[in-house]
Amino acid sequence: MKISEEEVRHVATLSKLTFSDQETSEFATTLTKIVEMVELLNEVDTEGVAITSTMADRKNVMRQDVAQKGTERNLLFKNVPQHENNYIKVPAILEDGGDA
């Protein structure tokens, strides 16, 4: 199944994302390859194979809940394109730009 550039633009619009024409083309190509790989799973003969939800042999493996030192704010904001008063600024996703 081919993913068109128009489909990529549509999903980007719904997600409030903006891509260049080159990025849109690259995403369409990459997503098409991903869908084609997933479609290959339809060709696998699973007759007689028990239904499973996981291939891992471990269940509920969790670490201890121990407080750890966080990352310094200046390092976190290093790659942030816009910020103000210690908040990261992102494009509004609500039409009126108001709070959720």
GUKEGU-895359 format. One record per residue (C-alpha): x, y, z; chain. Coordinates in nm, 4 decimals. Example, Ala and Ser with C-alpha at 12.3 -4.5 7.8 and 13.67 -1.06 7.14 Angstrom:
residues 2
east; north; up; ch
1.2300; -0.4500; 0.7800; A
1.3670; -0.1060; 0.7140; A
***
This chain:
residues 100
east; north; up; ch
0.0000; 0.0000; 0.0000; A
0.1481; 0.3305; -0.1065; A
0.1237; 0.6268; 0.1295; A
0.0785; 0.9431; -0.0743; A
0.2278; 1.2827; -0.0027; A
-0.1280; 1.4130; 0.0261; A
-0.1965; 1.1631; 0.3075; A
0.1208; 1.2742; 0.4855; A
0.0148; 1.6402; 0.4535; A
-0.3352; 1.5539; 0.5833; A
-0.2004; 1.3767; 0.8932; A
0.0507; 1.6576; 0.9465; A
-0.2319; 1.9120; 0.9368; A
-0.4364; 1.7096; 1.1865; A
-0.1269; 1.6912; 1.4086; A
-0.0549; 2.0628; 1.3690; A
0.2839; 1.9805; 1.2128; A
0.4510; 2.1549; 0.9219; A
0.6903; 1.9797; 0.6838; A
0.8822; 2.0982; 0.3806; A
0.8036; 1.9387; 0.0432; A
1.1225; 1.7325; 0.0726; A
1.0310; 1.6104; 0.4226; A
0.6789; 1.5244; 0.3053; A
0.8207; 1.3207; 0.0184; A
1.0679; 1.1428; 0.2468; A
0.7946; 1.0627; 0.5013; A
0.5697; 0.9238; 0.2270; A
0.8506; 0.6976; 0.1042; A
0.9483; 0.5835; 0.4535; A
0.5900; 0.5203; 0.5646; A
0.5208; 0.3242; 0.2459; A
0.8198; 0.1000; 0.3207; A
0.7017; 0.0482; 0.6792; A
0.3489; -0.0450; 0.5680; A
0.4903; -0.2851; 0.3073; A
0.7026; -0.4563; 0.5745; A
0.4011; -0.4911; 0.8034; A
0.1936; -0.6290; 0.5147; A
0.4507; -0.9088; 0.4814; A
0.3213; -1.0403; 0.8139; A
-0.0008; -1.1396; 0.6346; A
0.2036; -1.3957; 0.4405; A
0.3263; -1.5758; 0.7537; A
0.1580; -1.9130; 0.8099; A
0.0327; -1.9045; 1.1685; A
-0.1829; -2.2167; 1.1426; A
-0.1549; -2.4093; 1.4683; A
0.0400; -2.1363; 1.6470; A
-0.1027; -2.0467; 1.9864; A
-0.2162; -1.6887; 2.0357; A
0.0305; -1.4934; 2.2481; A
0.0433; -1.1381; 2.3719; A
0.4158; -1.1251; 2.4424; A
0.7333; -1.3100; 2.3549; A
0.9109; -1.2051; 2.6744; A
0.9476; -1.4513; 2.9591; A
0.9402; -1.1822; 3.2298; A
0.6412; -1.0173; 3.3849; A
0.6156; -0.6938; 3.5812; A
0.9888; -0.6285; 3.5980; A
1.0254; -0.2868; 3.7572; A
1.3039; -0.0914; 3.9175; A
1.2890; 0.0454; 4.2683; A
1.1180; 0.3837; 4.2897; A
1.4174; 0.5877; 4.4008; A
1.4495; 0.9635; 4.3556; A
1.7229; 1.0570; 4.1088; A
1.8820; 1.3898; 4.0271; A
1.7140; 1.5481; 3.7268; A
1.8723; 1.7127; 3.4262; A
1.9718; 2.0765; 3.4663; A
1.7259; 2.3217; 3.3131; A
1.9868; 2.4866; 3.0875; A
2.0655; 2.1470; 2.9313; A
1.6966; 2.0693; 2.8809; A
1.6380; 2.4038; 2.7096; A
1.9506; 2.3756; 2.4917; A
1.7561; 2.2353; 2.1926; A
1.4265; 2.4137; 2.2571; A
1.3531; 2.6553; 1.9714; A
1.1316; 2.8896; 2.1784; A
1.0856; 2.9348; 2.5509; A
0.9592; 3.2016; 2.7862; A
0.9629; 3.2255; 3.1682; A
1.1020; 2.8717; 3.1991; A
0.8229; 2.7271; 2.9818; A
0.8625; 2.5684; 2.6392; A
0.6576; 2.7557; 2.3784; A
0.4741; 2.5376; 2.1269; A
0.2233; 2.6215; 1.8529; A
-0.1370; 2.6526; 1.9719; A
-0.3489; 2.3495; 1.8865; A
-0.6846; 2.4967; 1.9817; A
-0.8483; 2.7277; 1.7312; A
-0.8952; 3.0099; 1.9813; A
-0.5456; 2.9569; 2.1240; A
-0.6959; 2.9194; 2.4713; A
-0.6202; 2.6776; 2.7500; A
-0.7378; 2.3172; 2.7357; A
***
